[in-house]
């Protein structure tokens, strides 16, 4: 049976549990290494999920010449004001 893919929230929650256990518990060296490896895998999952979400938060904008381009959802000018 294949492993269920974790959601961002599941991965982040498990990562918090691992950090807490490593910081606040006496764990053996072997267990600490295993938890560290799991934490690194979860970090990669979270990074991939965040990268995908960032790409999805792009909006299609019509340029003056009629063409379309992808621009970040929230764009700010030098004054910190949102652009339309």
TORKOL-4160 file (C-alpha; in steps of 0.2 Angstrom, whole numbers, padded with zeros to 4 digits, m for minus):
84
<pt num="1" X="0000" Y="0000" Z="0000"/>
<pt num="2" X="0007" Y="0017" Z="m0005"/>
<pt num="3" X="0010" Y="0030" Z="0009"/>
<pt num="4" X="m0004" Y="0044" Z="0010"/>
<pt num="5" X="0003" Y="0061" Z="0004"/>
<pt num="6" X="0003" Y="0073" Z="0019"/>
<pt num="7" X="m0005" Y="0090" Z="0018"/>
<pt num="8" X="0005" Y="0105" Z="0022"/>
<pt num="9" X="m0004" Y="0107" Z="0039"/>
<pt num="10" X="m0001" Y="0088" Z="0043"/>
<pt num="11" X="0018" Y="0090" Z="0039"/>
<pt num="12" X="0020" Y="0106" Z="0048"/>
<pt num="13" X="0011" Y="0099" Z="0064"/>
<pt num="14" X="0022" Y="0083" Z="0064"/>
<pt num="15" X="0037" Y="0094" Z="0061"/>
<pt num="16" X="0032" Y="0104" Z="0077"/>
<pt num="17" X="0030" Y="0088" Z="0087"/>
<pt num="18" X="0048" Y="0082" Z="0081"/>
<pt num="19" X="0056" Y="0099" Z="0086"/>
<pt num="20" X="0047" Y="0098" Z="0103"/>
<pt num="21" X="0052" Y="0081" Z="0106"/>
<pt num="22" X="0070" Y="0084" Z="0102"/>
<pt num="23" X="0071" Y="0100" Z="0112"/>
<pt num="24" X="0061" Y="0094" Z="0128"/>
<pt num="25" X="0065" Y="0075" Z="0129"/>
<pt num="26" X="0079" Y="0063" Z="0132"/>
<pt num="27" X="0080" Y="0053" Z="0116"/>
<pt num="28" X="0093" Y="0041" Z="0111"/>
<pt num="29" X="0106" Y="0046" Z="0098"/>
<pt num="30" X="0097" Y="0033" Z="0086"/>
<pt num="31" X="0080" Y="0041" Z="0089"/>
<pt num="32" X="0087" Y="0058" Z="0087"/>
<pt num="33" X="0094" Y="0054" Z="0070"/>
<pt num="34" X="0078" Y="0046" Z="0065"/>
<pt num="35" X="0068" Y="0061" Z="0070"/>
<pt num="36" X="0080" Y="0073" Z="0062"/>
<pt num="37" X="0079" Y="0063" Z="0045"/>
<pt num="38" X="0060" Y="0063" Z="0046"/>
<pt num="39" X="0060" Y="0082" Z="0050"/>
<pt num="40" X="0071" Y="0085" Z="0035"/>
<pt num="41" X="0059" Y="0076" Z="0024"/>
<pt num="42" X="0044" Y="0085" Z="0031"/>
<pt num="43" X="0053" Y="0102" Z="0028"/>
<pt num="44" X="0055" Y="0097" Z="0010"/>
<pt num="45" X="0036" Y="0093" Z="0009"/>
<pt num="46" X="0032" Y="0110" Z="0017"/>
<pt num="47" X="0043" Y="0119" Z="0005"/>
<pt num="48" X="0036" Y="0110" Z="m0010"/>
<pt num="49" X="0018" Y="0114" Z="m0005"/>
<pt num="50" X="0023" Y="0132" Z="m0002"/>
<pt num="51" X="0031" Y="0134" Z="m0019"/>
<pt num="52" X="0015" Y="0126" Z="m0027"/>
<pt num="53" X="0004" Y="0138" Z="m0017"/>
<pt num="54" X="0014" Y="0153" Z="m0022"/>
<pt num="55" X="0013" Y="0148" Z="m0041"/>
<pt num="56" X="m0006" Y="0146" Z="m0039"/>
<pt num="57" X="m0008" Y="0163" Z="m0031"/>
<pt num="58" X="m0002" Y="0171" Z="m0047"/>
<pt num="59" X="m0015" Y="0181" Z="m0057"/>
<pt num="60" X="m0017" Y="0183" Z="m0075"/>
<pt num="61" X="m0016" Y="0202" Z="m0080"/>
<pt num="62" X="m0019" Y="0209" Z="m0096"/>
<pt num="63" X="m0006" Y="0221" Z="m0103"/>
<pt num="64" X="m0009" Y="0237" Z="m0113"/>
<pt num="65" X="m0005" Y="0228" Z="m0129"/>
<pt num="66" X="m0019" Y="0215" Z="m0126"/>
<pt num="67" X="m0007" Y="0201" Z="m0121"/>
<pt num="68" X="m0008" Y="0192" Z="m0105"/>
<pt num="69" X="0006" Y="0189" Z="m0092"/>
<pt num="70" X="0007" Y="0182" Z="m0075"/>
<pt num="71" X="0011" Y="0194" Z="m0061"/>
<pt num="72" X="0012" Y="0191" Z="m0042"/>
<pt num="73" X="m0005" Y="0192" Z="m0034"/>
<pt num="74" X="0000" Y="0206" Z="m0022"/>
<pt num="75" X="0012" Y="0219" Z="m0030"/>
<pt num="76" X="0017" Y="0234" Z="m0022"/>
<pt num="77" X="0025" Y="0250" Z="m0028"/>
<pt num="78" X="0039" Y="0260" Z="m0020"/>
<pt num="79" X="0027" Y="0268" Z="m0008"/>
<pt num="80" X="0020" Y="0252" Z="m0002"/>
<pt num="81" X="0003" Y="0254" Z="m0010"/>
<pt num="82" X="m0005" Y="0240" Z="m0019"/>
<pt num="83" X="m0005" Y="0241" Z="m0038"/>
<pt num="84" X="m0021" Y="0238" Z="m0048"/>
